């Protein structure tokens, strides 16, 4: 992320505006679609970032292409980013906005690392327990890493729950290294 403060400030402003206008769901959906398009289409990203193309031309083309397809509030927001020379922060703002929308909806993401793929029943149990622990609806982002040997590691925002065999073996090794030998 280039400038987290800028991304957060603009994302919060967009969230407040969308909530006030009652179009938060539509703006969130439109922003996600546009971000995916920008990631997949380097020509769109190049066009928007290009200093050779005048701001007014960029706005006209965006309105011509996306009018009726995106929330008008989002199109106005993109015009504001163009006016303020912040369009290069579009993806970063989108990431922060998506995070804020999830918080608004009571959703939290957790990165779950296991040695093998979690069976569906264990995944549901873990999701339910994490939901009960946090009081939020959990979305699990699963990752398989054979290096953990066994157990599970969960990362939720600033919390790490590490019950992996690898971590416990490392702790045991460190403890044994410090123990006096007779």
N, C-alpha and C positions, 0 to 999 in steps of 0.2 A: 504494500500500500504506500503510495507516494506521500500523502499528507493526511494522516488520520484525523487531525483536528478539522480540516476543511471538509473531509468526507462526512464526518459526524455532524458538523454544523448544518450542512446542506440536507443531509438525510433527515435530521430532526425537523427541520423547517418543512420539508416535503411531507413528512408524517403528520405534523400538526395541520397543515393545509388540507391534506386529503381527509383527515378525520373531520375537520370543521365542515368540509364540503360534502361529507358522507359518501365518499367514493374511494375509501381506503383499499377495499378488495380489488376494485378495477385498476387502480393505480399500481398496486403491487403486482398484479397479473401482467399488466402492460409493461411495467419496468422489467420484469423478469424476461418476458419475450424479447424485448428490445435489447437487453444485455446479451442474451443468447445469440441474437442475430448479429450484434456487433462483434462478438467473439468469433463467430463463424465466418463473418464477411469482412475480410481485411480491407476491401475497397471502401466500405462504409466508414470504418475506423479511420482510414487514411483521409477520406473526404472531410470528415468532421474535424480531424486534427490539423488539416492543412492550413498553413498561414496564407497560402496563395489564393484561397477561395474566400471571398468577402463573407462576413457574418450574415449579412442580409440574404445572400444567395443560399447559404446553408439553411437558414430558417425557412425560406420559400420552398426549397426542395423537401425539407422535412414535413412541412405542412401539406405539400402537394401529395407526398407519398403516404403519410400516416394519418391524415385528417379522416376521422370516422373510424379508424382502426385502433387508435390509442385514445386513452382518456385525455380530454382537452387540458386538464390540469397538468398532466405529464408533459404534453407538448409545450405548454407555457413554461414549465420548469426547464425543459431543455433549451428553450429560447433564452431563458435567464442565464443558464450556464454558458451559452454562446456569448451573450452580452458581457458577462463578467470574466470571460476568458478562462473558464473552469471546465470546459468540455473534456479536457484530458483526465479529469477526475470522475468522469461518468461511471466507469466500472466500479471504482472504489466507493463512490456514493451509493451505487446500487447494492453492493455487498452490505454496506452498513444499513441501508434502508431495509433490506430483506431481514437482517438481524433484528432491527427495531420492530418490524411488523410481526415477526415471530414472538418477540417479547410481549407485544401488545395482545397477541392472541393466546398467551400463556403456553408457548411452545419452547422447548429447549432441545438443543442437539447434544448428543453424547457420542464421542468417538470410542468405539469398543474394539479392542484388539484381543484376539484369541489365537491359539496355536492351530486350531482347525475351525472350519465353518460351524457356527452355532446352529444346532437343530432348531426348528421353528418353535417348539414348545419352550425351550430354554430362552430363546430370544424374547418370547412373549413374557415369560416370568421376569427376566431381567428388566424389560421395558416397564412392566408394572411396578416392580420394586423401586426402580429409579424414579418413576412418576410419583410414587408414594413418598419417597424421600425428599423430593424437590417440590412437590405440589404442582407440577407442571406436566403437560403432555410431552412425552419424550419421543424424539426421532433418533434412531440409532444409525450411526454411520459405521458399518462393520468393516473390519480389516483383519486379514489372516496373516500372522507372522509366526512361522515355526520356531523362531528364536525364543519366544516366550515359554516354550516347552509345554506349559499347561496353565490353567487358570484363566483369569480375565483381567484386563486393564481397561479402566473407564476414565475418560477425560471429559469433564463437563465444565465449560467456561474456565474458571480458575481452580477447579478442584480435580485432583487425581486420586482415583481409587485403584490401587495396584495390588492385586492378589495373584500375581503370576508366579509360577515356580521359579522362573529365572531371577526375579527380584528377591525372592526368599532365599534362594541359593547364594546370591551375591551378599545378602545380609549375613547369612551364616558364615560364609567365607571370611568376611571382615571381622566378625566376632571371634572366630577361631584364630585369626592372625594376631589379634590383640591378647589372646589368652596366654598366660605364662605356661611354659613347657617345663615339666619336672623330670 
